[in-house]
Amino acid sequence: MKEKQEQGRNVRIDMILAILAVGMVFASITSAIAGHENAAQRIVDRAQITLSDFIHSPKNVSLRVNLDQAKGVLIFPEVLRGGLIFGGSGGTGVLLVRDESTGNWSYPAFFTIGSISLGLQIGGEASGVVMLAMNQEAIDSMFFTSYTIGGHDSISLGPMGAGGERSRYLPDLVGRFISYAKSRGLYAGLDFTGSIISERTSLGKAYYCKDVTLAEIVLMNAVSNKGADNLRETLKKTLGAS
């Protein structure tokens, strides 16, 4: 009898431990999802700040002009560049695509940009980057697993130097993308030839609380998040305002 009671007590203890273990796993998963969602919202918020900074700068007239013709925009609030011996760059940002029939912008999809280059580079710097996708080829390239920016046929520079007097305007540009960057308070065209752009699906899943494809986000408007409304509205107000 005593032996059966002991066995019953052990079974109950095992069950309690199993329940606690399941609870801990669930809590950790929930915490991880919440962490990704918060990280995604921070990226969106910083993208909004970066875009507003670029748009309202008197040195970025060409950005406002070319944005009127852009089919999409990539915003990277911070791209780290430089290092010791191995120079590298990388950052996470968002892609929004414009609906040409309504003028509305999609909700954001999340992307990373990164590249590695060899050479003696001491120190580093961070840049805010806005890249305009100027044609359908540029938008289509975003649907690759990863896209490597090519040479002059793929990307053109925005302001050539710190000022805006020599900025390049359409239709002179032939690239799929136009890049604009700001580092240490100065605006300049930053060449991202050779950089790799790829989607961050984990951030998209956390931000929209479900598995979602890039097409569903930027083309089909199948998902939404009010946290991105200010960013979308900033882009919409800019059209035709240059």
C-alpha positions in Angstrom: 0.0 0.0 0.0 2.7 2.4 1.0 4.6 1.5 -2.2 1.6 2.4 -4.3 1.2 5.7 -2.6 4.8 6.5 -3.3 4.4 5.6 -6.9 1.3 7.8 -7.2 3.1 10.7 -5.6 6.0 10.3 -8.0 3.6 10.3 -11.0 2.0 13.5 -9.8 5.4 15.2 -9.3 6.4 14.1 -12.9 3.2 15.5 -14.2 3.7 18.8 -12.4 7.3 19.0 -13.7 6.1 18.3 -17.3 3.4 21.0 -17.1 6.0 23.5 -15.7 8.4 22.5 -18.5 5.7 23.1 -21.2 4.8 26.4 -19.6 8.4 27.5 -19.6 8.9 26.6 -23.3 5.6 28.4 -24.2 6.7 31.5 -22.3 10.1 31.5 -24.0 8.5 31.2 -27.4 6.0 34.0 -26.6 8.8 36.2 -25.3 10.9 35.6 -28.4 7.9 36.5 -30.7 7.3 39.6 -28.7 11.0 40.5 -28.9 11.0 40.2 -32.7 7.8 42.2 -33.0 9.3 45.0 -30.8 12.5 44.9 -32.9 10.5 45.2 -36.1 8.5 48.2 -34.8 11.8 49.9 -33.8 13.1 49.4 -37.3 9.9 50.9 -38.7 10.0 53.9 -36.3 13.6 54.6 -37.1 12.9 54.3 -40.9 10.2 56.9 -40.4 12.7 59.3 -38.7 15.4 58.6 -41.4 13.0 59.2 -44.3 11.7 62.4 -42.8 15.2 63.7 -42.3 16.1 62.9 -45.9 12.9 64.4 -47.4 13.1 67.7 -45.5 16.7 68.3 -46.1 17.2 71.2 -48.6 20.2 69.2 -50.0 18.0 66.3 -51.1 15.9 68.0 -53.8 16.7 65.1 -56.2 15.4 62.6 -53.8 12.0 64.3 -53.7 11.9 64.6 -57.4 12.9 61.0 -58.1 10.6 59.7 -55.4 7.7 60.9 -57.5 8.7 58.4 -60.2 9.9 55.6 -57.9 8.0 52.3 -57.7 9.4 51.4 -54.3 11.7 52.6 -51.6 14.1 50.8 -49.3 15.0 52.6 -46.1 17.9 51.5 -43.9 18.1 53.6 -40.7 21.6 52.5 -40.0 24.2 50.7 -42.2 27.5 50.1 -40.5 30.5 50.3 -42.6 34.2 49.7 -42.1 36.4 47.6 -39.9 40.0 46.5 -39.3 41.5 44.7 -42.3 38.1 43.3 -43.3 35.8 46.1 -44.3 32.1 45.3 -44.2 28.7 46.9 -44.2 25.3 45.8 -43.1 21.9 46.9 -41.8 18.3 46.1 -41.5 15.5 48.2 -43.1 12.1 48.1 -44.8 10.8 48.0 -48.3 7.5 49.7 -49.3 6.0 49.5 -52.8 3.7 52.1 -54.3 0.3 51.3 -55.8 0.4 53.4 -59.0 -3.4 53.3 -59.3 -4.1 54.8 -55.9 -0.8 56.4 -54.9 -0.9 54.5 -51.6 2.2 52.8 -50.2 2.2 49.2 -49.0 3.0 48.1 -45.5 6.6 47.4 -44.9 8.5 44.2 -45.6 11.8 43.7 -43.8 15.2 43.4 -45.6 18.9 43.4 -44.8 21.7 44.8 -46.9 25.3 43.6 -46.5 28.6 43.3 -48.2 32.2 42.4 -47.4 35.3 43.9 -48.9 39.0 43.3 -48.3 41.5 46.0 -47.6 43.0 47.9 -44.7 40.2 49.9 -43.2 40.6 51.2 -39.7 37.6 52.5 -37.9 34.0 52.6 -39.1 31.0 54.7 -39.6 27.2 54.4 -39.7 25.0 55.8 -42.5 21.3 56.2 -43.0 20.4 55.0 -46.4 17.4 55.5 -48.7 17.3 53.5 -52.0 14.7 54.3 -54.6 13.5 51.4 -56.8 13.0 53.1 -60.1 11.5 50.5 -62.3 9.7 47.1 -62.3 13.0 45.3 -62.7 14.0 46.7 -59.3 10.8 45.6 -57.7 11.1 42.1 -59.3 14.6 41.7 -58.0 13.3 42.0 -54.4 11.5 38.7 -54.9 14.8 36.7 -55.3 16.0 34.8 -52.2 18.9 37.3 -52.3 19.8 40.0 -54.8 23.3 41.3 -55.5 23.4 44.8 -56.7 25.4 45.0 -59.9 27.3 47.7 -61.7 26.2 50.9 -63.4 23.2 49.2 -64.9 21.8 48.5 -61.5 22.5 51.4 -59.2 23.1 55.2 -59.5 24.2 57.6 -56.9 22.1 60.4 -55.5 23.9 63.6 -54.6 27.5 63.4 -55.9 29.3 64.8 -52.9 28.1 66.5 -49.7 25.9 69.1 -51.5 22.9 68.9 -53.6 23.8 71.2 -56.5 25.1 68.4 -58.7 22.4 65.9 -57.9 21.3 63.7 -60.7 17.7 63.7 -61.9 15.5 61.6 -64.1 15.6 60.9 -67.0 19.4 61.0 -66.9 19.5 58.0 -64.5 19.5 54.5 -66.0 19.9 52.4 -62.9 17.3 50.2 -61.3 18.1 51.9 -57.9 19.2 55.3 -56.8 21.0 55.4 -53.5 21.1 58.3 -51.0 23.1 58.2 -47.8 23.8 60.5 -44.8 26.8 60.0 -42.6 28.2 62.4 -40.0 25.6 65.0 -41.0 26.6 65.0 -44.7 24.5 63.7 -47.6 26.2 61.8 -50.4 25.7 59.1 -52.9 27.0 55.9 -51.5 27.9 53.1 -53.9 26.4 49.8 -52.9 27.6 47.8 -55.9 28.2 44.2 -54.8 26.0 44.5 -51.8 23.5 41.7 -51.1 19.9 42.5 -50.3 17.7 39.7 -48.7 14.4 39.5 -47.0 14.1 39.1 -43.2 11.0 36.8 -43.1 11.3 36.3 -39.3 10.7 40.0 -38.7 7.7 40.0 -41.1 6.2 37.1 -39.3 6.5 38.7 -36.0 5.3 42.1 -37.2 2.1 40.7 -38.8 1.6 37.9 -36.3 1.6 35.2 -39.0 3.5 33.6 -41.8 3.3 36.0 -44.7 4.9 36.2 -48.2 6.5 39.3 -49.6 3.9 39.5 -52.3 1.1 39.4 -49.7 2.8 42.4 -47.9 3.8 44.7 -50.7 1.5 43.7 -53.6 -1.7 42.2 -52.3 -2.1 44.4 -49.2 -3.2 41.2 -47.3 -1.7 42.3 -44.0 -1.5 45.6 -42.0 0.0 47.0 -38.8 -1.0 50.5 -37.6 2.5 51.0 -36.4 3.6 51.7 -40.0 0.8 54.2 -40.8 3.0 57.2 -40.1 5.7 56.0 -42.4 3.2 55.2 -45.2 1.6 58.6 -44.8 4.9 60.4 -45.0 5.6 58.8 -48.3 2.2 59.5 -49.7 2.4 63.2 -48.7 5.7 63.5 -50.4 4.4 62.6 -53.9 3.9 65.7 -56.0 5.2 67.9 -53.2 8.6 68.6 -54.8 
